[in-house]
Amino acid sequence: MRETAANSLVLSLKGVGRRLPSGGRMLAILNAIDLDVRRGEFVAVLGPSGSGKSTLLALMAGLDRPSSGEVLFEGERIDAWSEDRLALLRRHKIGFVFQAFQLLGNLTARENVMLPMELLGLSQARRRAEELLGAVGLSERGHHYPSQLSGGEQQRVALARAFSPRPALLLADEPTGNLDGATGRVVLDLLVKMRAEEGATLVLVTHDPAVAELADRRIHLLDGRIEREEAT
């Protein structure tokens, strides 16, 4: 059966705005954002500091709520969902890669990768964790704790963890921001390769135009609005 335009969308933002009180007035962080993200697409979000990139990512994940407009995930409006329901959505459907690696220091690399799957009660969590650690070149480091790993190795573990439950949507916020250029490139190449192999939809926030060039589509934010879009 051919996929329709509606059900090919993983994410849809309709007239989304975000305002916060600041010094006795309301400060607009985002204004009238209309954005669709299709299944399997790689979208890069660019813009200067303060343009609203991280806020946009938080709204996509249900970590923040819009002041106006609607956020739809796989056709369902999620911006009015309860926190518990949103937490379940993130656990089942959304993976994250942060600039800070966000690994649990009391768990080994393997255990960090297994954790999302164990929370979902998925079988063969250890086997998939071993496969993913192999995919990021860390087969021999699974028993090490984060403090025993380099920054690049920690971010590769974070990549494996993000992909472990096979999320429909992967959100990455400056995933190479804490790494040197060469190490960052290794992590980025792995992210792009794994996304293609896993068939995940990826929205990536970056300051780096070279990183954004790898995306199917580039969204440029300026002063909380979409300034322009570019397709590869």
C-alpha positions in Angstrom: 0.0 0.0 0.0 1.4 3.4 -0.9 2.0 5.7 2.0 -0.2 8.8 2.0 1.2 12.3 2.6 -0.4 12.4 6.0 1.0 9.2 7.5 4.4 9.8 5.9 4.9 12.7 8.4 6.6 11.9 11.7 6.4 15.4 13.0 4.3 18.5 12.1 4.4 21.9 13.7 1.5 24.2 12.8 1.8 27.9 13.7 4.0 27.2 16.7 5.1 30.0 18.9 6.9 30.1 22.3 6.9 33.1 24.5 8.4 33.6 28.0 8.1 36.4 30.5 11.2 38.6 30.7 11.5 41.9 32.6 7.8 42.5 32.8 7.1 41.7 29.2 6.7 38.6 27.0 9.7 37.6 25.0 9.1 35.7 21.8 11.5 32.8 21.4 9.7 31.3 18.4 7.1 32.8 16.1 4.6 31.1 13.8 6.7 28.0 12.9 5.3 25.8 10.3 7.4 22.7 9.7 6.8 19.1 8.5 9.4 16.3 9.0 8.9 13.3 6.8 9.6 9.7 7.8 13.3 8.8 7.1 14.3 12.4 6.4 17.4 14.1 7.8 16.7 17.7 8.6 19.4 20.2 9.9 18.4 23.2 11.9 20.8 26.2 11.7 20.9 29.7 13.2 22.9 32.0 15.4 22.8 31.6 19.2 19.4 32.8 20.5 17.6 32.0 17.3 15.4 29.4 19.0 17.0 26.1 17.8 17.1 24.3 21.1 13.6 25.5 22.0 12.4 24.1 18.7 13.9 20.7 19.5 12.4 20.7 23.0 8.9 21.4 21.5 9.4 18.5 19.0 10.2 16.2 21.9 7.4 17.4 24.2 9.9 18.7 26.7 8.4 22.1 26.4 5.0 23.3 25.3 4.1 25.9 22.7 2.4 29.1 23.7 0.5 28.9 20.5 0.0 26.5 17.6 0.0 22.7 17.5 2.7 19.9 17.6 1.7 16.6 16.0 3.7 13.4 16.2 2.7 10.7 13.7 -0.6 12.6 13.2 -1.5 12.9 16.9 -1.5 16.3 18.6 0.8 16.0 21.6 1.1 19.5 22.9 -1.8 19.0 25.3 -0.8 15.5 26.5 0.0 14.9 30.2 3.6 14.7 31.3 3.3 10.9 31.9 2.0 10.3 28.4 4.7 12.5 26.9 7.3 10.6 28.9 6.0 7.3 27.4 6.2 8.8 23.9 9.8 9.7 24.4 10.7 6.3 25.8 9.1 4.4 22.9 9.5 6.7 19.9 12.2 9.4 20.4 16.0 9.1 20.8 18.3 11.9 21.9 21.9 12.8 21.4 23.1 15.8 23.4 26.2 18.0 23.3 27.0 16.8 26.8 27.1 13.0 26.6 24.5 12.4 29.4 25.7 8.9 30.2 25.0 7.4 33.6 28.4 7.2 35.4 27.5 4.2 37.5 26.7 2.1 34.5 29.1 0.5 32.0 29.0 1.5 28.3 27.1 -1.7 27.6 24.6 -1.1 30.4 24.1 2.5 29.3 23.1 1.2 25.8 20.9 -1.5 27.3 19.0 0.8 29.6 16.4 2.2 27.2 15.6 -1.3 26.0 15.3 -2.7 29.5 12.9 0.1 30.4 10.7 -1.0 27.5 11.0 -4.6 28.5 12.5 -5.5 25.1 14.1 -8.9 24.7 17.7 -9.5 23.6 18.8 -6.1 24.9 22.3 -7.3 25.6 22.7 -8.7 22.1 21.5 -5.5 20.4 23.8 -3.4 22.7 26.7 -5.6 21.7 25.8 -5.1 18.0 25.5 -1.3 18.4 28.8 -1.0 20.3 30.4 -2.9 17.4 28.8 -0.5 15.0 30.4 2.5 16.7 33.8 0.7 17.1 33.6 0.0 20.8 33.2 -3.8 21.0 36.1 -4.0 23.4 35.0 -1.1 25.6 31.6 -2.3 26.7 32.7 -3.1 30.2 34.3 0.3 30.8 32.5 3.1 32.7 32.1 6.6 31.2 35.0 8.0 33.3 37.3 5.4 31.7 36.3 6.6 28.2 37.5 9.6 26.1 35.0 12.2 25.1 34.7 10.8 21.6 34.1 7.3 23.0 31.4 8.6 25.3 29.6 10.3 22.5 29.8 7.1 20.4 28.2 5.2 23.4 25.5 7.9 23.5 24.9 7.3 19.8 24.5 3.6 20.4 22.1 4.2 23.3 20.0 6.6 21.2 19.5 4.1 18.5 19.0 1.1 20.8 15.2 1.0 21.0 14.8 1.8 17.3 13.2 5.2 17.7 11.0 6.7 15.0 12.6 10.1 15.6 16.1 11.0 16.6 16.9 14.5 17.9 20.5 15.7 18.1 21.5 19.0 19.7 25.0 20.0 18.6 26.2 16.4 19.0 29.8 17.3 18.1 30.0 20.5 20.1 32.2 19.2 22.9 34.6 17.3 20.5 37.6 18.4 18.5 37.3 18.5 14.8 38.6 15.1 13.9 36.8 13.3 16.6 33.6 15.2 15.8 33.8 14.1 12.2 34.1 10.5 13.2 31.0 10.8 15.5 29.1 12.7 12.7 29.9 10.1 10.1 28.7 7.3 12.4 25.5 9.2 13.2 24.7 9.6 9.4 25.6 6.0 8.6 23.6 4.5 11.5 20.6 6.7 10.7 20.6 5.4 7.1 21.0 1.8 8.3 18.3 2.0 11.0 15.9 4.0 8.8 15.5 6.7 11.5 14.2 10.2 11.0 16.8 12.7 12.2 16.5 16.4 13.2 19.9 17.8 14.1 20.7 21.3 15.5 24.1 22.7 14.5 26.1 25.8 14.0 28.3 24.1 11.5 27.3 24.6 7.8 29.6 21.7 6.8 27.5 19.4 9.1 24.3 20.7 7.7 25.4 20.0 4.1 24.9 16.3 4.9 21.2 16.8 5.5 18.3 16.3 3.1 17.0 19.7 4.1 18.3 22.7 6.0 16.1 25.0 8.1 17.6 28.4 8.9 16.2 30.1 12.0 16.6 33.8 12.6 15.0 35.7 15.5 12.6 32.8 16.2 11.3 32.5 12.6 12.2 30.3 9.7 14.2 32.6 7.5 14.6 30.1 4.7 14.7 26.4 3.8 17.1 24.6 1.5 16.9 21.1 0.0 19.9 19.1 -1.1 
